[in-house]
Amino acid sequence: MDFSLIVLVVIVAALAFDFTNGFHDTANAMATSIATGALKPRVAVAVSAVLNLVGAFLSVEVAKTISGGIVDDTKVTPVIIFAGLVGAIVWNLLTWLIGLPSSSSHALFGGLIGATWIASGADAVHFGKVVEKVLIPALASPVVAGIVATLGTFLVYRITARAKQDTVGRTFKAGQIASASLVSLAHGTNDAQKTMGVITLTLIASGSLAPNSGPPLWVILTAGTAIALGTYLGGWRIIQTMGKKLTEIQTPQGFAAETSAAAVILTSAHLGFALSTTHVCSGGIIGSGLGRKLAEVRWGVAGRMVLAWALTLPAAALVGAVAAEVSTLGTWGTVLVGLAGVVVALAIYLVSKRNPVNAHSVTEPGVQPVNA
């Protein structure tokens, strides 16, 4: 296969992953606002899409972590990166199908680590950086967001205890629009960067960019656009899980959850920590449930989410490793992996049509918005 052609194929695959990242993670920013009725579903995803695109231009620190941090760019080829992306995309689609808000970020890291390990050896993976920049933030970020949201929710209800509840509801609905928008902006500064990092890594591996280069402007623009388009698609299955199935959310809770999540994500983007926005936002939602008296946190759903989080990195790594083993056999191997990825994606889409979830499903009778 012509080398420039495989680079183009990897870039297309990276943007496809970015697209799945968008609709997989729309719930992170907008699930609580949709659940409380602060924003209508279609308006929510449109606002989130625009702000994801804007956020993509605000920082490149996370992109640098991906392109020059977790794997040795001198031992990675475009074919290896392609195999890693296939592992990430397959896991994203599987978890979307069952409505589990797993981490797109960790799916990407897992796919890249598994593919690189198999193709170039364990020394090509910077495990110290993986622990520092990925695993520690993965453990700490949902806990921090949860604690902040718990305290914030508790304080909000104490402060507004004697206020008229309809006034509280209207006020915090307006606040939720602002806080949800901030989460979308923060998501763009973090998740869009990961695809930028992958494309930049590919360009470095192919010799098109010098080692340790940052992402070019066209990479920032295309990655931001891809995640924005995916965000606008909706990802309604995961919105339903995060907005309705974890806990009943009132407007003060939604505001506290979103504000705490945005603060954690923006701080991490500034520091270059490639954390999972899904972990952060889920922690914020659970924390908001703990902070409101008599609110019920559905720990069975939370437990399934945590299990998916734990499986994400190794599962994507396994798929990435198998894809790398086949892809590195030659042109036919790369083509076979690409075709297999398309077939799996199409099969998942067809299965999803048996039980469709759309913009109407997340607010239909039986899952009505809960207002303060």
Secondary structure as UniProt FT lines:
FT   HELIX           3..36
FT   HELIX           41..55
FT   TURN            56..58
FT   HELIX           61..68
FT   TURN            73..74
FT   HELIX           78..97
FT   TURN            98..99
FT   HELIX           104..120
FT   HELIX           122..124
FT   HELIX           127..130
FT   HELIX           131..135
FT   HELIX           136..159
FT   TURN            160..162
FT   HELIX           165..205
FT   TURN            206..207
FT   TURN            211..212
FT   HELIX           217..233
FT   HELIX           236..240
FT   HELIX           241..245
FT   HELIX           251..271
FT   HELIX           277..291
FT   TURN            293..294
FT   HELIX           299..327
FT   TURN            328..329
FT   HELIX           331..352
FT   TURN            353..354
FT   TURN            359..360
FT   HELIX           361..363
FT   TURN            365..366
//
